C-alpha cells in the first residue's frame, strides 16, 4: 500500500460523495455502509474534510454531507492534504527512520519516483473525472435511493 488507510478512506468517501445527484446529501452512516468504512473512523475523516472545506455538513432532518464545491474543482491533492497523507520529508520507506539522496536506503530512488508520480496524479486529477467514470461504467450504483 502506497498511501495510508486514512488517505484511502478519505479518497473513497469523497469519490462516493461526488457521485451523488446535485444538491443531494448523504448521512455518515449511509456513506459508511456504501463504502465499507467503519463509522467511527469515517466520522473522524469527515470532520477533517469539513475543516478543509471540501465537504459541508448539515445537521438535523434532511441533513448530511455534500461537496463544498463542484467536483471538478476538488483535486485529489486537497483530499490527501486534508488527512495529512504525505509523510514528512526524509521518512524512509525501507524502515531506517530517515534517508535522502546522500544517505539513501535500498528503496529510496524507486520510492521517490513513485511518490512523485502519486503527487503528480493528485495535483492533476479531480473528483469530476472519477464521478464521470463511475457514471459511464455504471458497475455499481452506491446510492440508488437518491436517484
C-alpha positions as CSV (number, residue, x, y, z in Angstrom):
1,X,0.0,0.0,0.0
2,X,1.4,3.3,-1.0
3,X,-1.0,5.6,0.9
4,X,-2.3,5.3,4.5
5,X,-5.6,3.7,5.3
6,X,-6.9,7.1,6.3
7,X,-5.9,8.5,2.9
8,X,-7.6,5.6,1.1
9,X,-10.8,6.0,3.1
10,X,-10.8,9.8,2.5
11,X,-10.4,9.2,-1.2
12,X,-13.1,6.6,-1.1
13,X,-15.5,8.8,0.8
14,X,-15.0,11.8,-1.4
15,X,-15.3,9.8,-4.5
16,X,-18.6,8.3,-3.3
17,X,-20.0,11.7,-2.3
18,X,-19.0,13.0,-5.8
19,X,-21.4,10.5,-7.4
20,X,-24.4,12.0,-5.6
21,X,-27.0,13.8,-7.6
22,X,-26.6,17.6,-7.4
23,X,-27.9,19.0,-4.2
24,X,-28.2,15.6,-2.5
25,X,-26.8,15.0,1.0
26,X,-25.7,11.7,2.5
27,X,-25.7,10.7,6.1
28,X,-22.4,9.4,7.5
29,X,-24.0,6.0,8.3
30,X,-25.2,5.6,4.8
31,X,-21.8,6.7,3.4
32,X,-20.1,4.2,5.7
33,X,-22.3,1.4,4.6
34,X,-21.8,2.2,0.9
35,X,-18.1,2.5,1.1
36,X,-17.3,-0.1,3.7
37,X,-15.6,2.4,6.0
38,X,-16.2,1.8,9.7
39,X,-18.4,4.6,11.1
40,X,-16.1,5.8,14.0
41,X,-13.2,6.0,11.5
42,X,-15.4,7.7,8.9
43,X,-16.6,10.3,11.3
44,X,-13.0,11.4,12.1
45,X,-12.2,11.6,8.3
46,X,-15.4,13.5,7.5
47,X,-14.6,16.0,10.2
48,X,-11.2,16.7,8.7
49,X,-12.7,17.0,5.2
50,X,-15.2,19.5,6.5
51,X,-12.5,21.5,8.2
52,X,-10.5,21.5,4.9
53,X,-13.7,22.9,3.3
54,X,-14.0,20.0,0.9
55,X,-17.3,18.9,2.4
56,X,-20.2,20.7,4.0
57,X,-22.2,19.2,6.8
58,X,-25.8,20.0,7.7
59,X,-27.3,18.7,10.9
60,X,-30.8,17.6,11.6
61,X,-33.7,16.3,9.5
62,X,-32.7,16.2,5.8
63,X,-29.1,16.8,6.8
64,X,-25.9,15.1,5.8
65,X,-22.7,15.6,3.8
66,X,-22.2,17.1,0.4
67,X,-19.4,18.5,-1.6
68,X,-18.4,22.1,-0.6
69,X,-17.8,23.0,-4.3
70,X,-18.2,21.4,-7.7
71,X,-16.4,18.0,-8.1
72,X,-14.3,19.5,-11.0
73,X,-12.8,22.0,-8.6
74,X,-11.7,19.5,-6.0
75,X,-8.3,17.9,-6.6
76,X,-7.2,14.7,-5.0
77,X,-4.1,16.5,-3.6
78,X,-6.6,18.6,-1.5
79,X,-8.1,15.4,-0.1
80,X,-4.7,13.9,0.7
81,X,-3.5,17.1,2.3
82,X,-6.7,17.3,4.4
83,X,-5.9,14.0,6.1
84,X,-2.1,14.5,6.2
85,X,-1.5,11.7,3.8
86,X,2.1,12.6,3.0
87,X,4.8,11.7,5.5
88,X,7.4,14.3,6.4
89,X,10.3,14.5,4.0
90,X,13.0,12.1,4.7
91,X,10.8,9.3,6.1
92,X,12.4,6.0,4.9
93,X,10.1,3.6,3.1
94,X,12.6,0.8,4.0
95,X,12.1,1.5,7.7
96,X,15.5,3.0,8.5
97,X,14.0,6.2,10.0
98,X,15.2,8.8,7.6
99,X,17.0,8.7,4.3
100,X,17.9,11.1,1.5
101,X,20.0,11.4,-1.6
102,X,23.2,11.4,0.5
103,X,22.2,8.5,2.7
104,X,19.7,6.5,0.6
105,X,18.1,3.2,1.6
106,X,17.8,0.5,-1.0
107,X,14.3,1.7,-1.9
108,X,15.0,5.4,-1.9
109,X,15.3,6.0,-5.7
110,X,12.3,3.9,-6.7
111,X,10.1,5.1,-3.8
112,X,10.9,8.8,-4.6
113,X,9.9,8.3,-8.2
114,X,6.7,6.6,-7.1
115,X,5.9,9.3,-4.7
116,X,6.4,12.0,-7.4
117,X,4.0,10.1,-9.7
118,X,1.4,9.9,-7.0
119,X,1.7,13.6,-6.2
120,X,1.6,14.5,-9.9
121,X,-1.6,12.4,-10.3
122,X,-3.2,14.0,-7.3
123,X,-2.3,17.5,-8.5
124,X,-3.9,16.9,-11.9
125,X,-6.9,14.7,-11.1
126,X,-10.2,16.0,-9.8
127,X,-13.3,14.3,-8.4
128,X,-15.4,15.1,-11.5
129,X,-13.2,12.7,-13.5
130,X,-13.9,9.9,-11.1
131,X,-17.6,10.7,-10.9
132,X,-17.9,10.7,-14.7
133,X,-16.0,7.3,-14.9
134,X,-18.4,5.9,-12.3
135,X,-21.5,7.0,-14.2
136,X,-20.0,5.8,-17.5
137,X,-19.1,2.4,-16.1
138,X,-22.4,2.0,-14.1
139,X,-21.0,-1.1,-12.5
140,X,-22.1,-0.1,-9.0
141,X,-24.7,2.5,-8.0
142,X,-23.7,3.5,-4.5
143,X,-26.9,5.4,-3.6
144,X,-29.8,4.2,-5.7
145,X,-32.3,5.6,-3.2
146,X,-31.2,9.1,-4.0
147,X,-31.9,8.8,-7.8
